[in-house]
Amino acid sequence: MQRTFTISLTPAYTDPLIHQLRPLDEVIALSLQRGSSVKPSGDVLTVQVLNAGADEVLRRIERVCPPNHYAIASAELTSMINPAKHEQIRLDVDEAIWEEMESGLRYHGRLTGNFIALMALGGGISAVGLVSEPGPQTLAFVAASIIAPGFEPLAKVPLGLILKNYQTVSFGLRSSLIGYGLVCLGAILTFLVLQWLGVTNVDEFTSNSEVDAIANPTGKNITVSLGGTLAGCIIVAAYRRSVIAGALIAMVVITAMAMVGVSLACGRLDLAWHGLQRTGIDVGLIILTGTLVFGCKQWFLRRRKPLV
């Protein structure tokens, strides 16, 4: 999707910025409302631009305007119609800008009540799957992978490393540690409740074939996780969040952490250790593939730091 940048800026920088943006082929439309911005006080410049030119627009804004003299809001366009530039629009790329990636990951990985509840629920649903038959088990694992927002806080770590924004790294690590702790806690509580109700027992968990598969992953299992983590990072970088569910289903990081919780509830420290190892594999793959994907985007495409 192409983008609209709505820029509120100090009037002294309006004409110099227009002079910088007007020659860009990727800028399809440029409109100005003088004196219409109340906060911050000044003009409003609206830029409709192809994805291919979004970074250059932001570079020129940063070059012309001091940091405290502008505010920018970005939005995706459903379509862009300009017969004179139809071919250029048709061949536009599908890339997110750094600011959108950081905003999206920050929004989904922030330690809010919703995040806490969803991570705990993901752990609880996975715990049910770990003591279920193959059919209901698959449904539980898929649901837990989609419900629990466990990918976003981990993806913040490689993004922050590539952009040298160590606050992003710190926030990602904090959200991940607390979030996955909640997955474990949700699994413990769910298993104990199920055990108290008499609908499951320790043997049903320890003899489950999926527990053994998580504890002893094969090369095929790791390859599926690798594909999922790589796809997830590419989806974030391409801002295709509507298809990220497929990448999440390929990973077993939520289920593996839930296995740690159920193992602790059963007093099986050996299985808890295996679950923690499997969790570590997926976490490591997310950080590795994220560093690769975001690094390539920076070195070969973006070549800039975020404005903030």
N, C-alpha and C positions, 0 to 999 in steps of 0.2 A: 504494500500500500504506500502511496505517496503521502507527503506530509504537509501540514500547515503549521507554520510558526507564527504565533501572534506575539509581537515584540512591543512592549511598552518601554519607552526610552525618553531620556532627557532631550528636549528639542535641539540642543546644540549638536547632537550626534546624528540627527535624523538624515540630513542631506549627505554627509560623508558616508553613512551606511548605505543609503540608496545608490550612491555612486559606486560602491563596492559590489553591490548585489545585482544591479541592473545588467551588467555584461554576462553574467553566468547563464549558459545555455540551459542548465538544469532548472533554473528558476522560471517557472511557467507563467506565474502571475505575481504581481507586486502591487499592493494598494496601501494608501496612506490616509489616516485620519488625524489631522493636526489638532492638538489640544484636547483630544477626547479621552485621554487617560487621566483618571483621578488619583489612582494609587498604583504605581508611582506617578507623580504629576508629569505630564508631557504628552507625546504623540504616541499613536498606535500604528505600527507597521505590520502588515499581514503579508507573509511570504508563502506562496504555494510552490513546492519544490519536489522534484523527483528524489527518490531515495538515494540515487547516485550522487546527488549534489548536497545532501543534508549536512554532511560533515564540513563541506567547504563553506556553507552558509554560516555555520556555527563558528568556524575559524575566523571568518571575516567580522562577525559580530564581536568576537573576543578581541580582534585586532583594533577595531575602531572605538569600541565603547569601554570605558573603565568599569570594573565589576559592580560598583554601587550605583550605576546609572542606567540599568536596564533590568527587565524581568521578561522571561520567555515562557510561553505555554506551547507545548507541541500536541498535535492531534493527527490521527490517521484519517486519510480521505477515503471514502468508499469508492470513488472513481474520479478521474481527472480527464476532462474532455477539451482538447485543443487540436482541431484538424491540422493546423500547420505543423504541429509537433507530435502527430499521432505515432509515428514510428519510434521516436525517442521514448515516448511514454510506454509503448508496447514492450520495448526492450529493457525497461527499468529493472533494477535488481531488488531482491527481497532481503534487506538488511535492516537491523535495528541500530540505532545510535547508542553510544555508551550511556547517555543519560536515561534512555528508556529502559535499557537492561538493568541498570542500578535501581531505578525506581520500581520496576516490576519485582525484582528479587527482594528489595527492601520491604515492599508491601506484603508479599506472601510469606516472608520469613521473619517478620517482626514478632516480638514476644507479647502478643495480645491475648485476651481471653479466648478469642476464636482459635488462634494458633494452638494454644495449650489444649483446648478441648479436642480439636481435630487430631492432634498427635496422640493423645491418650485414647481416643476412640479408634484410631488406626491400630494401636497396639492391642486393644481389646478385641477388635474384629479378627486380627491375625491370630490371637490366642485361640479363638473359637475354631479357626481353620486348622490349627495345629492338632486339634483333637477330633477332627471331622473326617468323614469319608471323602474320597477324591472329588466327587461332584460339588458338594457344598464347600469343600476346602478350596477349590479353585475360585469359586465365587467370592469367598471371604478374602483370599489373598489379593485378588484383583481389586476388590472394593477398598481394602485397606491401603493398597499402594496409591490409589487415586485420592482417597479421603485425606490421608496424612500428608501435609505439605513438607515432606522431609527432604526433597531435592533442592529447593530454593536456598535455604540457609547454607547448605554445603557448597552450592554453586557460587555463592558470594565470596568464598575463600579464594579460588583461583582468579576470579574477576578482580578482586582487590589486589592480589599479588601482581597481576599483569599491569594494572593501572597504577600500582605503587600507592594505593590508598589503603593504608594499614588499619584505618578505622573500620572500613568495610570488612576486612579480614577478621578483625576482633569481633564485630557484631555477628558475622557468620558463624564463627566458632562458638560464641556464647549461645546463640539460638540453637545451634546443632546439639551442643552438649545437653542443654535443658530439654530440648524437644525430644531427643532420643531417650533421655532419662524418663520422660513422660510416656513414651511408647512402652518402655520396660515396665513402668509402674502400672499402666493400663492393662498390660498383659497379666501381670501378677494378680491384680484385683479381680480381673475377669475369670481367670482360672480358679482362684479360690472360691469365688461365688458359684461357679459351675460345679466345683467339687462339693461344696456345701449343699447344693441342691440335689446332688446325687446323679447328675447327668454325665459326669466324666470322672476319670481317675488318673493316677500317675501312669499306670500301665498303658492306657489308651494314648497318652502322649509319647512315652518312650518307645512304643512299638510302631508309631506312625512312620510310614515310609518317607514322608516329606521331611521329617526331623533328621532322618539319616542322610537324605539328599543335601540338606543344608549343612549338616556337620561334616560331610565328606563330598564337597563339590567336585565335579568332573571338569575337564577342559571345555566340554560343551556348555555346562552351566556358566562358567566364567566368561565364555565367548558371548553368550546371550546378555549377561550383565554388562560386558564391555560395549556391546552394540547399543544397549539401552542408555548407558551413561553418555556415550558419544552423541547419540541422537538427541538426548535431552539438552546437552550444551549447544548443539547446533540449532535446536528449536528456539532456545533462549536468544541466541545471537541473531536468528532470523525473525524474531518476534512472531512466531507461529504458535502461540500458546494454546490454540484450539486443538492441536494435535499432540500435545505433550503427554496425554494419558498413555499412549502407546509406549513411550519411553519409560514411564514410571512402572508399567506392568512388567517390563523386561527385567527390572531390578528386583532384588529380594531384600533390600536393606531394611525395610520396615518389618518384614516377616522374620528376618534373622534377629533383629533386636527384640522382637516379641518373644522369640524362642529363648533368648537370654532370660527374660522375665519369667516365663513359665518354668524354665529349668531351675531358677532360684526358688520359685514357689514349691517345686518338687524336691528341693534339696539335692539336685543333680548338678554339682559344680562343674563336672566334666562337660556336660552338654552346654552349660552356660558359657564355658570357655570356647567351645566350638562355635556357638552362635555369635559370640563376640568377634571371633576370628573372621567369620563370614561377613559380619557387618563391616569389619575393617577393610575387607577386600573391596566391597562396593564403595565405601567412603573413599578409599584410595583411588579407585577407578574414576570417581566423579572429579576428584581434585586433579588427577593426571590428565583426563580428557578435557576438563575445563581449561586447564593451563594451555593445552595444545590448541584448542579451538579459539579461545579468546586471544591467545598469543598470535596465532595466524591472522586473526581479524585485525589486530593492532599493527603488526609488522607489515602486512601486505595490503591492507585496505584502509583502516581508520587513520593511523599515523597521527594521532592527537590524544591529548588527555581530556577528560570531561571538563566542562566549564566550572564545575564545583566538585 
